[in-house]
Amino acid sequence: MNFDHTREERDLFLSLETILGTNPDEHPKPLITLLSDTGYTTLDAPGLSNALPGAQERLAQWKPAAYRTIEYGLRIAAPLMERFGPDSWQAAWVEPVQKGETLATAAFETVQGDPGLTGKAHGTETLISGTLTGIPGADSADLILAAGTVDKAPALFIIEQGTPDITLTQGATGLFTLTAYGASLAHTHVAVPDPSAPIPTLLTLLKTQLQASEATGHAAALFEQAKKAAKTKPDGGKPLIARQEVGFTLATMYTLLQTSRLMNANASALINTEESDAAMAAHCARVFCSDAAEEIVSSALSVMGEQGFEKGGPADRLATIQALRVEGASVGQAKEAIGNMLLKY
């Protein structure tokens, strides 16, 4: 693929950097309203066909706390509703999410040993029970698109905020667990596509790419912080970058960042065109970008010293980067998937 950005993509990135860098709000709802004016929410304008990873990177770089909630809604919930939901969902749910009028998130990770979310038809309604975890922004989202089953067939459930018999519990990492106790959903909120619908496969691809972009966004923020600190001239002394070892460290950080960007862009393009090797590329990007972000945060702390532990410094992102390696399908599981594909298991 061509990795050169179009003029439209460069303009979008500049607009995002301006908006995200000057707006102090970290809450997803006002942010997504601002982003909708730039074309970020759909990225379907001419010249933006390859803008996704670069746009995601900037959101994760500038607004890490809001990144997952916004992206789970735009890149997971909306595409799944559009592709596998009934036509009525387009106007009722998909378009409001894409316009930034409705904040959505997605729930699809099961607790180990648990069947997840299961539904059973009951008259004109569907009763759902079970648990899903790893949900960002569930407390602020207007709706949660949840993946589960109805009579063992793949299904999608739209769960609006305030639905009775649904509880949301926030974990130590900030992600939520959803538990349904026989909650009643109208049939208009339930979609049961063809049993062969590749919902699990698509979910894995979309989340894997989203994670790679998040790791790259953290890496970009850390590199810029370290570079700025290294170029600052202390009173009566030379800037840190004048020392060869600091220059070498920054060079390694930048090489890792640029390689992360290329791998993520390649994976995103293959997923978008549904190429046969999209899964391999996505898992490789997930592994490399996560490993690179972890190395870059360590290098940033080394360059910045005590300054790196100040509020807003690299230390603030350390726990998030480490958690990103193990959340959902971990880096280890991604490596296992790569090995299986190489060996054609």
Secondary structure, 3 states (H helix, E strand, C coil): CCCCCCHHHHHHHHHHHHHHHHCCCCCHHHHHHHHHCCCCCCCCCCCCCCCHHHHHHHHHHHCHHHHHHHHHHHHHHHHHHHHHCCCHHHHHHHHHHHCCCCCEEEECECCCCCCCEEEEEECCEEEEEEEEEEECCCCCCCEEEEEEEECCEEEEEEEECCCCCEEEEECCCCCEEEEEEEEEEEHHHEECCCCCCCHHHHHHHHHHHHHHHHHHHHHHHHHHHHHHHHHCCCCCCCCHHHCHHHHHHHHHHHHHHHHHHHHHHHHHHHHHCCCCCHHHHHHHHHHHHHHHHHHHHHHHHHHHHHHHHCCCCHHHHHHHHHHHHHCCCCHHHHHHHHHHHHHCC
